[in-house]
Amino acid sequence: MKFSSILFLCVANSARSQMAEGLARRRFGDAVTVQSAGSAPSRVNPFAVQALNEVGIEAGSLWSKDVADIDPGSVDLVVTLCAEESCPVFLGTARRLSWAMPDPDRSGESLTDDERLAQFRQTRDAISARLEVLAALLDAPQPLRPVEFHASVRVPELAPAARFYSWLLGVEPKEWTHRYVTFVSPALTTNFVVLVSDGLDLHQDTLYHLGVEVEGRSAVIDAHERALDAGFFIHKPARTTWRGTPLHELWLKDPGGNLVEVYARLSPEELAEMPDDREPEFLSAGDDTK
């Protein structure tokens, strides 16, 4: 994700968008121009000021601004934070993200100042966590070009699982043995969700590994080089394996320790080069012409 300027919007430009502006200015520094505005600007909420002060951000430079005064040409990413309200309309072609969250200033509720401040802290921390992800995406390395997504799960019994997944995926198995059943769905799209570990027990943690197929040996080698440049953890370097399903493969670990395989199936010509001992062959940049 590439952007050099960001605008945070909510109705009053009083709490959520103000805290987002202050937090983003600290997060991005001079690398990103940060603004906030609203459709009915009022004032910077004192509880927002206090919540920012608690994390070392001075709010003296923040003030409520009208979205009509923001030049659309000065913005290439818009983040709206409205939940129950209608968010301000902003003209222009900037990319939009919605971080809908309740207004922490619930003036209609009978709350003590401490309870009200607690709501602002919760909103501040939620915005900060989202900004952390946004900042990580800002300098993300050039992506791979996967042609297939792979996921494996462990099951206690093969036959009922084969029946269930035939129904769920809408395809019959491609093949099976006494140990596994393989499904291939050319039409299947993937909605992949990454959950942060919150210390709670999960009962769906049967994931064995994830993987993406790329186009050929050179793409696996390229993925290895890109992973090195990006500082990702390489579990097993790029190599050609012959035992089981012959593949060019690279094993990575994501930041949570999950195993991820980047792989390419061998062409008939490559399969013909299988060595007698079937020992893995490590790949290097000099092999990428094959």
C-alpha positions, -999 to +999 in steps of 0.1 A: +000+000+000+015+033-011+004+067+002+022+100+011-008+118+026-037+107+048-069+124+060-089+112+090-126+120+090-154+120+115-184+144+120-173+168+147-135+164+142-134+164+180-123+130+193-116+100+170-102+118+140-082+141+163-066+112+182-059+095+149-042+127+136-020+129+167-011+093+167-004+092+130+018+122+131+040+104+156+038+071+138+048+084+103+068+115+111+078+135+080+072+105+057+034+111+055+014+143+056-014+138+081-047+158+084-081+154+100-114+171+095-152+169+100-185+179+084-196+197+115-163+207+133-166+218+169-136+216+193-109+192+203-125+171+232-106+176+265-107+138+271-090+133+237-063+157+247-058+139+280-057+105+263-030+117+239-011+134+266-009+100+285+010+085+257+033+114+253+016+133+224+011+170+229-023+180+214-016+218+213-012+218+175-046+201+169-078+220+161-112+212+146-112+217+108-140+217+082-137+190+055-147+216+029-114+234+036-093+204+027-079+203-008-088+170-024-055+171-043-035+171-011-049+137+000-043+102-014-057+081+015-089+089+034-098+070+066-133+074+080-140+066+117-177+072+119-199+044+132-235+054+139-233+087+121-231+095+084-195+102+077-185+135+059-184+135+021-150+140+007-145+147-030-116+134-050-101+101-061-082+092-029-084+056-017-109+051+012-106+030+043-134+026+069-123+022+105-158+025+120-158+028+158-182+042+183-178+078+194-160+077+228-178+109+238-212+093+247-227+125+261-261+109+266-248+084+291-244+091+328-207+084+332-181+097+356-151+115+342-129+083+349-154+062+330-155+087+301-117+088+300-116+050+299-137+051+267-113+076+251-083+054+261-100+024+245-106+043+213-071+057+213-056+022+216-078+008+189-067+035+165-031+030+174-033-007+167-048-001+133-021+025+125+005+000+134-008-023+107-012+005+082+024+016+088+036-020+083+018-021+049+032+013+038+067-002+033+056-038+024+079-055-001+069-061-037+043-089-035+047-124-051+024-135-079+007-166-065-014-188-088-029-210-061-035-209-023-030-240-003-042-248+032-041-282+051-060-292+081-057-322+104-088-343+110-094-374+133-111-395+106-106-393+068-139-406+054-163-382+072-139-353+065-139-362+028-177-362+028-179-328+046-154-310+024-169-324-008-201-307+003-184-275+015-161-269-015-186-282-041-161-305-058-152-342-055-117-351-043-090-351-070-073-380-053-069-398-020-048-423-001-052-439+033-037-408+048-050-378+029-077-365+005-069-337-020-094-312-033-088-288-062-113-260-069-103-238-098-133-215-090-126-211-053-117-176-040-101-173-006-111-151+023-080-154+046-083-140+081-053-134+104-063-133+141-041-118+167-032-141+196-052-130+227-042-159+249-076-176+246-079-213+237-089-219+201-105-251+190-099-246+153-061-246+156-057-277+134-040-258+107-010-277+095+005-253+070-003-226+045+011-223+010+011-204-023+020-218-057+041-197-080+051-201-116+082-222-118+116-226-103+128-191-110+097-177-091+106-198-060+142-185-061+129-150-065+106-155-035+137-166-015+156-135-024+127-112-017+121-129+017+158-123+026+156-086+015+124-081+036+139-097+067+113-126+068+123-158+086+134-186+062+126-220+077+141-240+048+158-224+019+147-228-017+153-263-030+139-290-053+125-320-034+118-353-051+102-374-023+065-374-021+052-347-045+082-334-064+083-296-060+105-265-060+098-252-026+107-226+000+096-228+036+090-196+056+076-188+090+052-159+094+056-135+124+033-158+144+054-189+137+030-204+112+047-224+084+042-211+049+053-230+018+061-212-015+061-239-041+061-247-079+053-279-095+080-295-117+076-296-155+079-329-173+114-319-184+124-312-148+109-344-136+131-363-161+161-349-142+152-367-110+184-380-094+186-417-084+191-409-047+162-384-047+180-361-023+169-325-022+188-300-044+192-265-030+185-237-054+204-205-059+201-174-081+223-191-107+196-217-113+168-193-123+173-198-160+162-234-158 
